[in-house]
Amino acid sequence: MTRWTADQLPALTGTTVVITGATGGIGLVTARELARAGATVVLAARDVDKAHRAVAGFSGDFVVRRLDVADLDSVREFAQSYTGDLDILINNAGVMDIPAARTAQGLDVQTATNYFGPFLLTNLLLPRLTDRVVTVGSQLHRFGKLDLDDLDWRTRKYNGLAVYESSKLAVVLFSLELQRRLTAAGSPVRSIVAHPGVARTGLVSHSPLGVINRLPFLVQEAEQGALPLLYAATQDVPGNAYVGPDGLFSFTGYPLVRRPGRAARNPATARSLWQATTAFTGVAAHHR
């Protein structure tokens, strides 16, 4: 089997990519490689100064725009002010197993960052999108439990890891439901999920799972973890694809199209989740 690497990226001159959370980790590697291949990369970042510093030494065409994906007002402002072409949207920003906190709109920060914000951003940018949306998932979605009556963790006891797992299950359900809606609307846009396996980044810095970064046989560097995102963003994979590493348990390895967990493939749950999410975000889908 041919092992796909970033050296096999196609020429991307004339392609515009918006990527969230690209000031470090797999997001920064993804942004760097897409720009190296010729794409114009828009870094949608909460800290614009940090974003400028992050790409200062890279070659390629970068644009930095402010976006706090956890703040739905910031998401709306970004989408309303965005002009120009948009071929690929990569919903990469995320937080993991953080202490309980609320956003300016009173939403759970972890759920807003990982799910509500990407849901709103994708729907608002969808009329401009020409090629695909790649949403970053996690193998931990397989352990997620959804409560459609308490998506925002107001009645359940807050547990940081359980919230993360739930938000990532919601992300996969959302991505697959989006593809169903795009297909029904006759849109050429594809919705794809990619996950990095277990990558050594700052994502787990708040979590007891951070110990995994010290286990080299279970973890790979961000350079390798970015490959599924790059593959999903540029290769001819079908909508609804779930791209992750090809190794044992999809922890490490090279990009391969796999299957998400059973709960994430339930269309009825996905439809119900979509309806429940519109109440939090105040948006319905817009299709090309």
C-alpha positions, -999 to +999 in steps of 0.1 A: +000+000+000+013+034-009+018+056+021+005+091+014+025+121+026+024+158+022+050+155-006+021+142-027-001+173-023-014+186-057-007+221-069-032+243-051-025+276-069-058+295-071-073+276-041-084+295-010-086+277+023-100+290+056-087+271+086-095+276+123-072+270+152-040+271+131-016+289+154-001+256+165-002+218+164-017+200+135-036+231+123-003+250+118+013+221+100-018+219+078-018+256+070+019+255+062+017+226+039-013+239+020+004+273+015+036+255+004+015+238-023+002+272-035-030+277-017-040+311-002-045+302+034-068+323+057-059+317+093-091+324+113-076+329+148-086+342+182-051+358+187-042+375+154-007+385+167+000+349+176-012+338+141+011+363+124+041+351+144+032+315+138+035+318+100+062+345+099+089+321+087+068+302+062+067+307+025+033+311+008+003+333+008-013+337+043-041+360+054-049+364+091-084+372+102-098+373+138-122+346+148-131+332+182-150+301+172-164+297+207-180+331+205-210+329+182-211+367+178-174+365+166-184+337+142-212+358+127-190+388+124-163+367+106-188+352+082-205+385+074-173+403+067-157+375+047-154+384+010-136+367-018-132+331-029-136+301-006-129+266-018-121+247+014-131+252+050-112+233+077-128+233+111-098+225+131-100+246+163-107+226+194-102+223+231-101+192+253-110+183+288-109+218+301-126+231+334-162+242+332-167+277+318-192+296+298-189+318+267-202+354+263-235+338+251-236+316+282-227+284+263-204+257+276-169+267+263-158+232+252-190+224+234-191+258+218-155+256+206-157+220+193-193+219+180-216+249+181-191+273+166-181+250+137-218+243+130-226+280+128-194+289+108-200+261+083-236+270+077-229+307+073-200+302+049-216+274+030-231+297+003-196+308-006-180+273-005-171+256-038-153+224-029-155+209+006-156+213+044-133+192+065-142+189+102-117+176+126-130+147+147-115+123+173-116+086+179-129+095+213-163+102+196-168+065+199-172+070+237-195+100+234-230+101+249-255+127+236-283+142+256-304+162+230-322+178+259-289+190+275-264+196+248-251+225+267-243+206+300-267+225+322-284+197+340-258+169+338-227+169+360-198+184+341-170+161+333-144+176+310-135+144+291-171+133+288-179+168+273-151+164+248-163+130+238-198+142+234-187+172+214-167+151+190-196+127+185-218+157+177-192+169+152-192+135+133-230+134+133-231+170+120-206+163+092-225+133+080-259+150+082-244+179+063-234+156+035-269+141+034-283+176+030-258+187+004-265+156-016-303+161-014-298+197-025-277+186-055-246+205-042-211+195-054-197+205-020-184+176+001-184+172+039-156+151+053-143+142+088-106+138+095-089+130+127-052+130+136-051+099+157-030+106+188-007+135+180+017+152+203+003+187+206-009+211+233-045+198+230-042+175+260-023+200+282-054+204+305-061+167+307-048+137+326-046+121+291-016+144+286+006+115+299+001+099+265+025+124+250+052+105+269+044+072+253+061+072+219+045+039+207+010+054+211+016+089+198+029+106+167+042+141+160+020+169+147+036+166+113+022+131+110-011+139+127-018+166+101-017+141+072-053+130+075-064+166+074-043+173+043-055+142+026-092+150+034-087+185+021-071+177-012-077+141-023-106+127-042-124+112-012-162+109-011-184+131+010-191+114+043-156+100+044-139+095+078-102+099+073-077+088+100-043+071+105-041+035+092-024+020+122-037+000+151-068+016+166-061+045+142-037+060+167-008+065+144+001+060+107-008+073+073-042+085+059-068+060+053-106+063+048-122+044+077-156+042+093-168+063+123-185+047+153-220+032+150-236+060+171-222+086+147-238+068+117-274+071+129-293+094+106-322+098+129-299+110+157-281+133+133-314+149+122-325+154+158-292+168+167-293+193+138-327+205+149-316+209+185-284+227+174-303+254+154-319+265+187-284+273+201-270+289+170-300+305+155-292+293+120-307+269+094-287+254+066-279+273+034-270+252+004-255+260-029 
